[in-house]
Amino acid sequence: GETHALYVTVDTPMGIVMSGFIDDVFGEDLVSNQDLVIQKGLANTNAFNYVYYPYSWHGSLTYRRDENSIETLLDASTNYVYYGNMFDLDASSSVSVYEMEIHTSYVGSNLGVSVWTKSGTYVNFEDDEAAWGDPIASGTVRGRGAGFRTLIPASLFDREVSVAAGTTQAFYVRLGEDALLYSAGANQYQNGEVTVRTGAARGPSG
């Protein structure tokens, strides 16, 4: 249900082919499938200058559907914020985890993040550093602030985490500062493949 704008430029003048007709309407549908609608847009000769419209972009767009994902809460009004969270994922089908989105109070780039995982539950292993091993993801992300999803991209993960059907996998997401937003309470979130069971908040030394 969201709309996103894309702007494509090249270094060579007149390097992108487009088409337009006098009776075209800016913003009307150009092409669509069951997932997306691409609308007629505009053209220009210099970046962010000399606008001409409506024009139709010539090209293709490759995308990935989010149907195999699960979301917990995105409560911008929460007052709970800390360095990290631990949670369990119960798999009813065999799945692979390769990317995450988190909720941060921090807005801006260079927000440090690390992700650990272990087989089985996190319960009784909150302080057992050896049980978690090395992080499976680490680096920096751009925090988008309260009410927006902050992506931990697949490029920061050194591997996908395979979770077999009928098993539990624990995850620990930790930021470089107390900027991870969360909600209190024992809750479960599920789709047809996995159940996410919350969770434990972790401070600067955990």
N, C-alpha and C positions, 0 to 999 in steps of 0.2 A: 503493500500500500504506500510505499515511499517513492519520491521522485528525486533523482540525482542527476546533476548536470556534468557533462564531460566536455573538455576543451582540448583539442588535438592541434599541435603546431609542428612545423618542420623548419629547418634552417634555410632551405632552398625556396626562394620566392616561387609562387605558383606551383608548389610541389604536391598539393593535395587536390584531387579531382572531386568536384561537387557539381550538382545540377540544380537549376531553379527555373521556375516558370512564372509568368506574370500573375497567374491565377492561383498560385500556391498560397497556403495560409500558414503563417508562422505558428508552430506548436501543434499542428494537426498531425495525426498518426502517419508515419512513413511506412513502417513495417512492424509486425508483431508476431509472437507465437504464444503458447500457453503460459509462458513465464514472464515475458517482457514486452513492453511497447517502446519503440524508438520513434521519437517525434522529429518533425522537420525543424531545423535550427537556423543558424546564421553562419556567415563567412566574414572574414576580414583579411586585409592585406598586411597588417602589422598587429603584433600581439596587443590585445585589448584596445584596439583603435580601428577606425574606418570600418564600421560595421555595415554589412549588407545582409538582408534577409527578405524572405525565407529562402534557405538553401538546404539541399539534401546531401548529407555526407555519403561518400562512396567507401565502403569498407565492411569489415565484419567485427563482431564482438564476441569474445569467448568468455563464458561465465560458468560458475558452479552454483548449483542450488543448495540451499541451507536446510533441505528437508531432513537430513540426518543430523540434527542438532537438538539440544535441549536447553531451555532457559529456566533459570530459577527466578530471582527477583531483580528488578531494576528500579528500586525505590529511591528517588532523588531526595526524599524528605528524611531519610534515616539519619540518626545521630551517632550511629556506631561506626567507628573508623579505627583501624589498627594496622599493624605491619603485614599480617598474613592470615590465611585461612586454611584449615584442613577439612577435607570432606571425603566421603566414600561414594564410589560408583558401583552399583550392582548391575551386572549385565544379564538380561534375559535372552539376548542374542549375542553372537560374537561380533565385537566392534573393535575399531581402532581409533584412538584419540590422537589427533595431530595438531590441534589448534584450540585456543580458548579466547573468550572475551571476559573481561573483568570490569568492575565498577570502582572508579577511583574518585577521590576528592581533588586530586592533583590535575591541573591543566597545564600542558606544555610537554616539550620533548625531554629526552634523557631521564626518564623515570626508570630506575633500575628494577628488574624483575627476575625472579628465579622460580622454577617449578621442579618439585621432586615427586616421585611416585614410588609405591611399594605394593606388592601383592597382599591381599587381605585388607582388613580395616585399619584405620589410623588409631582406633581406640586402644589405649594402653601403650601406644608408641609415640605419644606427643613429644616426649623428651628423649627419645631414643634415636639420636642422630645417626648411629651406625645402621639402623634398620632401613633408613631412607637412601643411603648411598649418595652418589653424586647427582647433581641436578640434571634433569633431562632437557631443560631449557634455561637459558640465561641470556641477558643482554639488556637493552633499553627499549622502551616503548614510548609512544606519545600519549600521555594521559588526556582524556577528553572531558573529564569532570563529571560531576553528579548529573545523573539522568541520561548519560550517554555511555555506550559500550566502548571500552578500550581493548583493542585487539592485541593478543599475544600471538604473533603470526607463526605459521608453520616453519618459517625460515629460522626461528630461534630454537626450535626443537631439534635435538640431534637424532631423534628417531620417533616413529609412531609407537604408541603404547597399545599393544594388543590385549584385549580383555575377553577371555573366553566366556561363552554362555554359561551361566550358573555360578560365576565367580565374582569376587569383589576386588576392586582396585582402589587404593587410597591415593589422594593427590594433596600436595601442599604447595600453595601459591604464596610467595612472599615478595614484598616490595622493599625498596631501599629506604623507605620512610613510612611513617604511619599515615597512609593515604588510601588504604583498601577499605572501601565501604562494604558493609554487610548488615544483615538483620539478625536479631536475636530469636531464639526459639528452635525447637526440634521440628524440622519440616522435611517433607519428601516431595520430589518433583520427578515425574516420570512421563515417558512416552512409550511406544510399543517395544522399545529395544533396551532402554536403560532406566535406572532409578538413581537419582542423586540424593544422597542422605547427608544432611548438614549435621553438624560441623563444629569445629573448634577455632576460635580466634587466637592468634599468636602475637606476642609482643616482640620487642627489639632483641631480646636474648634467646628467643625460641625458634 
